[in-house]
Structure formats: structure tokens, C-alpha cells
């Protein structure tokens, strides 16, 4: 559906300064405001705009944003943005998941169906939970497109789709619409039950954090399972007990889940009861601030998981975030049993792998222990990132062997 008309016939346009088309030509999806030479009138946040180079050649189309990133690109081919466009995009995302083995099965029926820039749709997250899709718009443009996206989901997923739930937050205020709600007719109930690697989890998609479950740790949870037999395990920032269930199912001798959220710890207990009722007494849910817990904890844990929330949300807070990560890691390394294994993560987009590893180096030096790396971890295949947009590679993890 290539357009023949001039851009102004269909969408507002913006043209870039000379030489500022390099990153777009390399398929990086962000346009910074400083790169813009002119626009066809005032552009409004959330509307579609076409992007042209200095000489008027078409480069890309995207949604207009407010702020230093002036537009986020969703196509480098000139097309009409209609229902066919959305169907094509969502089908491509679905195909990638299927090719990576994430098809509906007895083992796994939940995955990230659309991962923003990683699927060429900046500002859009769609998580698939056993037929129920959680829609999380992180830009006004994607939020405004929600009804087309729901229609496209119905076309792509057919009878597999049971409901779409809107979990977008900040965009609501700008649009003046009501709270989070279903976007489809449904009798779906909260929480929804999913399967991951054969284990069952209750996902509180209405009141839980983000879309309800941290699908990005699926592969890393599996690896924790492999190290858990006979081990005393400490799961710090446990949320609803994802890592804890894997540890228990793989015969850990005891598992402590620590989180500051009482609702998360309650759901963790339910998830343990669901998967391993016969050994639920090996699980201890602790509602506490991890920083306090690390001060008074026992030093006989064989396996510690440290998966804090993103401390660095803005570039200005990155230094403080690194200090926070360093404090936690150094405390965990100091207190783990000799020969113990630490799974440590950062999900801050702004903390690069290099920064993360140098932070671990200084935490290791501070601890005085001998520390070796036995695995480098990342995000799973349903969280792809474009090589042209390395910012999408947000989850970093190391497995450390501590003596
Ligand atoms: N590992 C989890 C995801 C962790 S999300 C999983 O696999 O599902 C981060 C969690 O950290 C959230 O549950 C949040 O409640 C918790 N949290 C944030 N700050 C905290 C603090 N200072 N102490 C304890 N928990 C905290």
C-alpha cells in the first residue's frame, strides 16, 4: 500500500537538518528535536508524522512525542497507517515468537507479544497471558491507536484471544479517559493463570506491577532451577515468587522470598501452594525492605537472587543508581556462603553491560571475597532488540561464584 501522493495530503511532515538523517538511515527509531529543520505546521503529540531528509526524500513515519525525542518511528516504508498496517505488524511479532518456540503449549502459554522498539512499535507493550492480552501504551500515539490495535489482535489471534486489558497509565491524563479497563467484551477474571516452563503462576494483571508478571526472567528462572537442588535460596525483590517456585520445584531445601510489597508476597505464597503444596513449608515469605534485610540476614545462603527494580529512570539518576546496585551486590557477596552462587541483575536501560560489570567489580573488591563469573545473562527471545537500537538491550545479569 505505497502512497503516491505528496506527504501533506495524508500526514503532517517534518524535515531533518542536513546530515541529521544518519541515524534514521541506520534504522534507529528516535528523532531528536535538535535534528529537525522544519515541520508542516505545529505538530501535536500523538499524531502520525512523515519524516523527510534535507532534500525532501521520504525516510520514515512515526508518532510525534513531547520532549527531547520529537518522534518515534514505526515504519521506514511509506504506507497508510490503517488496520492492515497493524495486522501486518502484529502478525510479524507473532511469527517471531512462534519461531523461537513460544507457541501455545502445555509448558508455556505466556510471552511478550510486542516489545516496543524491538518489534518496530516504540511505545507499545503487549503481554500475552494464556489468551488475555495486557495492553500497555507508553506513548500517546499508541494509546490513541488502541482500538485499531485491538481489532488487529482479534484478526491475528482469532479464537485464542479472550480479552484485552488496558494497563496504560500516564497517557490517560492527557486524553481525559477513564481508568484502566477491558478494551473487549469479556468475562475474564483477575488473576489469570499462566504456565511457564511447566509451572503455574497467578498473574494479577489488574493490580500487579507493570503488566502483572515479569516475563523477561523466564530463561533465567529456568537456570536458577538447575542450581537449586538441596540449596538454601534467598530470592531478593521476589515479587510474586517467580524464581522461588523454580527453586522449590527443583528441590531447594528452603526458599526465602523477600519483597516490600505485601500483596506480592501473598501472591508468592499462592504460587508456591499451586505448584508444590507438599513442600510449601520450605517457603518463607518476608515483607521487608531488602536493604534492611541484608543488614540482619543469616550468612548461610547457598544461592541468592538479586533482581532489583530499575533504579535509574533518567540519565541524571544513573550515578546514584549505580551506588545503589553496588551497595546491594557488595552486601550479598559479603554474606553468601563460601562456594555460593549469586544471580544478580539490572533492568535499567541506562545501565549498560559495561557499567553493570564495572559496578560488580567494585562491589567484589569492597567485599574482599574471590568472585568469578560463570554465566552472562540477558533477556529472552520474546524481548528482542534491534541491533540499530541497542538501548533495547535492557536486562543484564551475571551469575557469580563466590569463595
Ligand atoms: N524477580 C521478580 C521481579 C522483581 S520486580 C520476578 O521474577 O518476578 C521488583 C520488585 O522489587 C517488586 O516486587 C517491588 O515490590 C520490589 N521492591 C522495590 N523496592 C524494594 C525494596 N527497597 N525492598 C524490597 N522490595 C522492593
Boltz pocket constraint, residues with backbone or C-beta under 6 A from the ligand:
constraints:
  - pocket:
      binder: B
      contacts: [[A, 209], [A, 213], [A, 214], [A, 217], [A, 236], [A, 237], [A, 238], [A, 239], [A, 240], [A, 241], [A, 242], [A, 243], [A, 258], [A, 259], [A, 260], [A, 261], [A, 264], [A, 288], [A, 289], [A, 290], [A, 291], [A, 307], [A, 308], [A, 309]]
      max_distance: 6.0
